[in-house]
Amino acid sequence: MPKEVAVIGLMIVAGFLIGGVYAAWKTAKVFAVVLGLLAALAVGGAIAWML
C-alpha cells in the first residue's frame, strides 16, 4: 500500500472524528473530548506516517 493512501485514510478518519466532536459537544462533553483526542491521534499518526 502506498504511503499516501494510509495518510489520506487517517485524515479521513480524523475528519469523521472531528465531525463527531462537533455533533456531540452540546450534549456529551466527555464523549466529545474523547473523540477529539482520538482525532488528534489520527492526525498525529498521519503526520508521522508522512515523515
DRENNUTOR-519829 format. One record per residue (C-alpha): residue in three letters; x, z, y; residue number from 1. Coordinates in steps of 0.25 Angstrom, whole numbers, plus 5000, padded with zeros to 4 digits. Example, Ala and Ser with C-alpha at 12.3 -4.5 7.8 and 13.67 -1.06 7.14 Angstrom:
<pts>
<pt mise="ALA" east="5049" up="5031" north="4982" bafi="1"/>
<pt mise="SER" east="5055" up="5029" north="4996" bafi="2"/>
</pts>
This chain:
<pts>
<pt mise="MET" east="5000" up="5000" north="5000" bafi="1"/>
<pt mise="PRO" east="5006" up="4996" north="5013" bafi="2"/>
<pt mise="LYS" east="5009" up="5007" north="5023" bafi="3"/>
<pt mise="GLU" east="4999" up="5002" north="5033" bafi="4"/>
<pt mise="VAL" east="4987" up="5003" north="5024" bafi="5"/>
<pt mise="ALA" east="4990" up="5018" north="5022" bafi="6"/>
<pt mise="VAL" east="4992" up="5021" north="5037" bafi="7"/>
<pt mise="ILE" east="4979" up="5013" north="5040" bafi="8"/>
<pt mise="GLY" east="4971" up="5021" north="5029" bafi="9"/>
<pt mise="LEU" east="4976" up="5034" north="5034" bafi="10"/>
<pt mise="MET" east="4972" up="5030" north="5049" bafi="11"/>
<pt mise="ILE" east="4958" up="5026" north="5043" bafi="12"/>
<pt mise="VAL" east="4957" up="5040" north="5036" bafi="13"/>
<pt mise="ALA" east="4961" up="5047" north="5049" bafi="14"/>
<pt mise="GLY" east="4950" up="5039" north="5057" bafi="15"/>
<pt mise="PHE" east="4939" up="5043" north="5047" bafi="16"/>
<pt mise="LEU" east="4944" up="5058" north="5048" bafi="17"/>
<pt mise="ILE" east="4944" up="5057" north="5064" bafi="18"/>
<pt mise="GLY" east="4930" up="5052" north="5063" bafi="19"/>
<pt mise="GLY" east="4926" up="5064" north="5055" bafi="20"/>
<pt mise="VAL" east="4933" up="5073" north="5065" bafi="21"/>
<pt mise="TYR" east="4924" up="5067" north="5076" bafi="22"/>
<pt mise="ALA" east="4911" up="5068" north="5067" bafi="23"/>
<pt mise="ALA" east="4913" up="5082" north="5063" bafi="24"/>
<pt mise="TRP" east="4919" up="5088" north="5075" bafi="25"/>
<pt mise="LYS" east="4905" up="5093" north="5081" bafi="26"/>
<pt mise="THR" east="4900" up="5099" north="5068" bafi="27"/>
<pt mise="ALA" east="4912" up="5103" north="5059" bafi="28"/>
<pt mise="LYS" east="4925" up="5106" north="5067" bafi="29"/>
<pt mise="VAL" east="4933" up="5112" north="5056" bafi="30"/>
<pt mise="PHE" east="4930" up="5099" north="5047" bafi="31"/>
<pt mise="ALA" east="4933" up="5091" north="5059" bafi="32"/>
<pt mise="VAL" east="4947" up="5098" north="5061" bafi="33"/>
<pt mise="VAL" east="4950" up="5096" north="5046" bafi="34"/>
<pt mise="LEU" east="4947" up="5081" north="5047" bafi="35"/>
<pt mise="GLY" east="4955" up="5080" north="5060" bafi="36"/>
<pt mise="LEU" east="4967" up="5086" north="5052" bafi="37"/>
<pt mise="LEU" east="4965" up="5076" north="5041" bafi="38"/>
<pt mise="ALA" east="4965" up="5065" north="5051" bafi="39"/>
<pt mise="ALA" east="4978" up="5069" north="5057" bafi="40"/>
<pt mise="LEU" east="4984" up="5070" north="5043" bafi="41"/>
<pt mise="ALA" east="4979" up="5056" north="5041" bafi="42"/>
<pt mise="VAL" east="4985" up="5051" north="5054" bafi="43"/>
<pt mise="GLY" east="4998" up="5058" north="5051" bafi="44"/>
<pt mise="GLY" east="4999" up="5052" north="5037" bafi="45"/>
<pt mise="ALA" east="4997" up="5038" north="5043" bafi="46"/>
<pt mise="ILE" east="5008" up="5040" north="5053" bafi="47"/>
<pt mise="ALA" east="5017" up="5046" north="5043" bafi="48"/>
<pt mise="TRP" east="5014" up="5034" north="5033" bafi="49"/>
<pt mise="MET" east="5017" up="5024" north="5044" bafi="50"/>
<pt mise="LEU" east="5031" up="5030" north="5046" bafi="51"/>
</pts>
